[in-house]
Amino acid sequence: MKKAIITVVGHDCVGIIAKVCTYLAERNINILDISQTIVGGYFNMMMVVDVAGSDAEFETISEELKGVGTQIGCVIRIQLEDIFDMMHRI
């Protein structure tokens, strides 16, 4: 298992979760956990995913997710879990 953290932030609109999940399914990336909220019209989602099953390079996945974000008007970022953990340590 190779865990990564995906964050999605932007103005709320129809289809954000569908677009992101469709991309992940096409790349054989499994969603392990997901949390989303809408505050004041802003959509915020955090996902823990397993990228081990994907045949794409991590950098490719990152760039393609940025492209999906551009299509839906959101900022999408992905980080490997160990890097995410190191950045958010106290």
N, C-alpha and C positions, 0 to 999 in steps of 0.2 A: 504494500500500500504506500502510495506517495501522496500525502495530503497537501492541499493548497487552499488558500482563502480567497474567495471572490467577493468584492464589494461592488454594489451598483447604487449610484446616487443620481437623482435627477427629478425633474418635474413629473408628477404622476400622470400616466396616460394608460390607455388600454393596451394590453399585450406585452408589457415589459417582461413579466415572468415567463410567458410563453416563448418569447424570442430567445431569452437567455437559456432556458431549459431545452429548447429545440437544438440550439447550437451545441450544448453539452452532450446531448444524446447522439447527435451526428458524429461527434468526436470520441464517443465511447468513454465519456467522463461521468463517473457516478457521483450523484449528490448524496452526501452522508448526513448533512444537517443544513437546515435553512431557516432563516428568520427574516421577516420583512415587516416594515411599518410605514405608515404614511402620516406625516406630521405637517400640518399647514400646507397641504398640497405638494409636499416633497416626498418622493419615494426613496426609501433606503432599504437595501437588502444585503445580507451577509450570508454567504454559503461556505460550508466546508465540503470540499470535493476530493475525490480520489482520481488523480490523473494517470495512474499507473497503466490503465487499460488503453490509453490513447496512443496511437502511433505517431502523433504529431510532436514535434519539438516544443518544449515549454515556451520558448520565445515566439513561436508561431501561434500558439494558443493565445498568448498575451496580446499579440498584434490583432488577431482575428476578433477577440473579445472587444478590443478598443473599437474596431470597425462596427461590430454589432451595437455598441454604445452610441456611436455616431448616428447610426440609422434610427435609433429610438430616442435620441436626445438625452442620453445618460452618460455618465462617466463610469466605465467598468474597468476594474483593476484586478489582477490576480497575483498572488505572492505564494511562494512555497511556505508551508506551515512553519518550518524552522526559522526562516527569515522573518516572518510575521511575528513569531514569538520573541525573537531577539530584539526587534524594533519596539516591542511593547512591554518589555521588562522594566520593572521599577528598580 
